[in-house]
Amino acid sequence: MIKNLKTTTTQNIFSILLALFMIYAGFSHLTFNRVDFQAQVPDWVPLSKDLVVILSGILEITLGLGLALWKNQRVRFGWVLALFFILVFPGNIAQYLDKKDAFGTLDSDSARLIRLFFQPVLIAWALWSSGAWQSWRNSKKGT
C-alpha cells in the first residue's frame, strides 16, 4: 500500500519546482520545442515521432499538475514520474548514439553524453521530493 507521509518544507519546495519544470517541459513539447523533442524519439519506436512528442508532453503536464496539486497522491505521482524518467531514458541514449542535435545546446557528443548523467538526478529528485522513497523505506520497516 502506498502511504503518504509528511514531507519537509525543502522537499515541498523541490516538489513544486519539479512540478513546474514538468509543466514547462510539457508545454514546450506541444509548442516551441516540438521538433527538437522529436530528435529524442528513437527510430525503432513504431509511432509517429510527432505523436510521441505530443503524448509525452500531455503526460508531462498531467504529472506536473498532479504533483503540484494533488497532495494526498504525491507519493504515487513521485513513483509515476520516476518511472516516466526511466522510460524516456532510451530516447536520450538514442539521441546520443545517433548524434542528433537539439535545443541549440545538445550539439556535440560531449553535451549529449553529459545530459545522460542528469536522468538519475531527475529520478532521485522525483522520489525524494514526493516522499515516495521514504514511504517505501517505511513500508519495508513496517511503520
C-alpha positions as CSV (number, residue, x, y, z in Angstrom):
1,M,0.0,0.0,0.0
2,I,1.3,3.4,-0.9
3,K,1.2,5.7,2.1
4,N,1.7,9.4,2.1
5,L,3.9,10.9,4.8
6,K,4.7,14.4,5.9
7,T,7.4,15.9,3.8
8,T,9.8,18.6,4.8
9,T,9.5,22.2,3.6
10,T,12.6,21.6,1.5
11,Q,11.0,18.5,-0.1
12,N,7.8,20.5,-0.8
13,I,9.7,23.3,-2.4
14,F,11.7,20.9,-4.6
15,S,8.5,19.0,-5.4
16,I,6.8,22.2,-6.6
17,L,10.0,23.1,-8.6
18,L,9.9,19.7,-10.3
19,A,6.2,20.1,-11.0
20,L,6.7,23.5,-12.6
21,F,9.6,22.1,-14.6
22,M,7.4,19.2,-15.9
23,I,4.6,21.6,-16.8
24,Y,7.0,23.8,-18.7
25,A,8.6,20.9,-20.4
26,G,5.2,19.5,-21.4
27,F,4.2,22.9,-22.8
28,S,7.4,23.1,-24.7
29,H,6.7,19.6,-26.2
30,L,3.5,20.9,-27.6
31,T,4.8,24.2,-28.8
32,F,8.2,25.8,-29.4
33,N,10.5,22.7,-28.8
34,R,8.3,20.2,-30.6
35,V,10.7,19.5,-33.4
36,D,13.7,19.3,-31.1
37,F,12.0,16.7,-28.9
38,Q,11.4,14.6,-32.0
39,A,15.2,14.1,-32.1
40,Q,14.9,12.1,-28.9
41,V,12.3,9.6,-30.2
42,P,14.3,6.6,-31.3
43,D,13.7,5.3,-34.9
44,W,12.6,1.9,-33.6
45,V,9.5,3.4,-31.8
46,P,6.6,2.2,-34.0
47,L,4.7,5.5,-33.8
48,S,4.9,8.9,-35.4
49,K,7.7,10.9,-33.7
50,D,5.3,13.9,-33.5
51,L,2.6,11.8,-31.9
52,V,5.1,10.5,-29.3
53,V,6.2,14.1,-28.5
54,I,2.6,15.3,-28.2
55,L,1.6,12.4,-25.9
56,S,4.7,12.8,-23.8
57,G,4.0,16.5,-23.5
58,I,0.4,15.9,-22.3
59,L,1.7,13.3,-19.8
60,E,4.4,15.7,-18.5
61,I,1.8,18.4,-17.9
62,T,-0.5,15.9,-16.2
63,L,2.2,14.6,-14.0
64,G,3.4,18.1,-13.1
65,L,-0.1,19.3,-12.2
66,G,-0.8,16.1,-10.2
67,L,2.5,16.5,-8.3
68,A,1.7,20.2,-7.5
69,L,-2.0,20.0,-6.8
70,W,-2.9,16.5,-5.6
71,K,-1.0,16.5,-2.3
72,N,-2.6,13.3,-0.9
73,Q,-1.4,11.4,-4.0
74,R,2.1,13.0,-4.1
75,V,3.8,9.7,-3.4
76,R,2.1,8.0,-6.3
77,F,3.0,10.9,-8.6
78,G,6.6,10.6,-7.4
79,W,6.7,6.9,-8.4
80,V,5.0,7.5,-11.7
81,L,7.3,10.4,-12.5
82,A,10.4,8.4,-11.7
83,L,9.1,5.6,-14.0
84,F,8.4,8.2,-16.7
85,F,12.1,9.4,-16.4
86,I,13.2,5.8,-16.7
87,L,11.0,5.1,-19.8
88,V,12.2,8.2,-21.7
89,F,15.9,7.4,-21.0
90,P,16.3,5.2,-24.1
91,G,15.3,8.3,-26.1
92,N,18.2,10.2,-24.6
93,I,20.6,7.3,-25.2
94,A,19.4,7.1,-28.8
95,Q,19.9,10.8,-29.3
96,Y,23.5,10.4,-28.1
97,L,24.2,7.3,-30.2
98,D,22.6,8.7,-33.3
99,K,24.4,12.1,-32.8
100,K,21.1,14.1,-33.2
101,D,21.4,17.8,-32.3
102,A,18.6,19.5,-30.4
103,F,17.8,22.6,-28.4
104,G,20.8,24.5,-29.6
105,T,22.9,23.1,-26.7
106,L,22.9,19.4,-27.4
107,D,25.1,19.9,-30.4
108,S,28.1,17.8,-29.5
109,D,28.8,14.3,-28.3
110,S,30.1,15.6,-25.0
111,A,26.9,17.7,-24.4
112,R,24.7,14.8,-25.2
113,L,26.8,12.4,-23.0
114,I,26.7,14.8,-20.0
115,R,23.0,15.1,-20.4
116,L,22.7,11.3,-19.8
117,F,24.0,11.7,-16.3
118,F,21.2,14.0,-15.3
119,Q,18.5,11.4,-15.8
120,P,19.3,9.6,-12.5
121,V,19.2,13.0,-10.8
122,L,15.7,13.5,-12.1
123,I,14.6,10.1,-10.9
124,A,16.1,10.7,-7.4
125,W,14.5,14.2,-7.3
126,A,11.0,12.8,-8.1
127,L,11.4,10.0,-5.5
128,W,12.9,12.2,-2.7
129,S,10.8,15.4,-3.1
130,S,7.5,13.5,-3.3
131,G,8.3,11.4,-0.2
132,A,8.0,8.2,-2.3
133,W,11.4,6.9,-1.3
134,Q,10.8,7.4,2.4
135,S,7.3,6.0,2.1
136,W,8.8,2.8,0.5
137,R,11.5,2.6,3.2
138,N,8.9,3.0,5.9
139,S,6.8,0.2,4.4
140,K,9.8,-2.1,4.5
141,K,10.3,-1.4,8.2
142,G,6.7,-2.0,8.9
143,T,6.0,1.6,10.0
